[in-house]
Amino acid sequence: MLLRPTLGFAVVLGLFLTSPALSFADDSHDGKVVSTTEGSGSSDGKLVMTDKDGKGEHGHAISSSTKITRDGKTVKLGDLKKGDSITVTMSDGKVKGVAATASKSTESNGKSNVSDLLQNLNLSSDQRTKIDDIVKKYDDECKVTWKEFADDYQSAIRMEASMLARIEEHFNDAQRKHVRDQRRRTAHHRRHDGKTNVKVNSNAPEEEIVIIGITLTPQQQEKADGIRRNYNDRLGSLNDNIERLQAKMLSLETEKLLEIEDVLTKEQRDQLRKDHEKLTQNADASSDKTSTK
């Protein structure tokens, strides 16, 4: 572990290199949180961290008097999340302070994942090892599936946009303006009510035209039907694959959670489910507040 000494310490060290007291001078080093275990009674808690590059795991005993902050707010050791950036300050060989900054991954959308919730369960080293293996096994496959899902979904969006654009080429100016104004209003409402529709709909052009009240001439309708037929097979294939990948991700996440629960004690399982339910309720409440603004 490479320690980064303060300027004062470096100067004194140069003058009094042989002084044994200086080996425990105040110092700080940066890294990332791997795991935390809250102390119990007179027992210290434990912080496992890496260096600032995410390598070289090592642990620190954390006493009840250690000052711990996260994003400037005083918190408990268990409130630190895996992946948080931290600065550990030590004096006389003991941790005096821990200052954490929430990582983007743990704060994304104000939500945490199951790995974050496990930090509150005081896992044994054996449990942590088994759970880490489970998470790695499923997360590697989930990453591949998520990428494929995102690629197909983006392809479907681009294809549907192309289809709509080709249909609108046959509208007159008044129809085109009406469609675009209505599309902007619809997008605005969807942003504020938080509703999304993952499924790609190959009949979207026809449905959109009906909803916004445009009456097509027979020639325009014939053109729209022909364009839609040219896209139907490709959009249908993408939609089927998107649904398959969505089901696969759900299955992977469910199996991962069940395998993790098999490692936990009954009390730990109950606590995990309680925390997960609370997290879900908070996320729903946050979503409701956003939709009413």
Summary of the structure (lengths in Angstrom):
residues: 293
radius of gyration: 27.7
end to end distance: 49.4
largest distance: 96.0
contacts: 760
relative contact order: 0.09
helix: 61%
strand: 15%
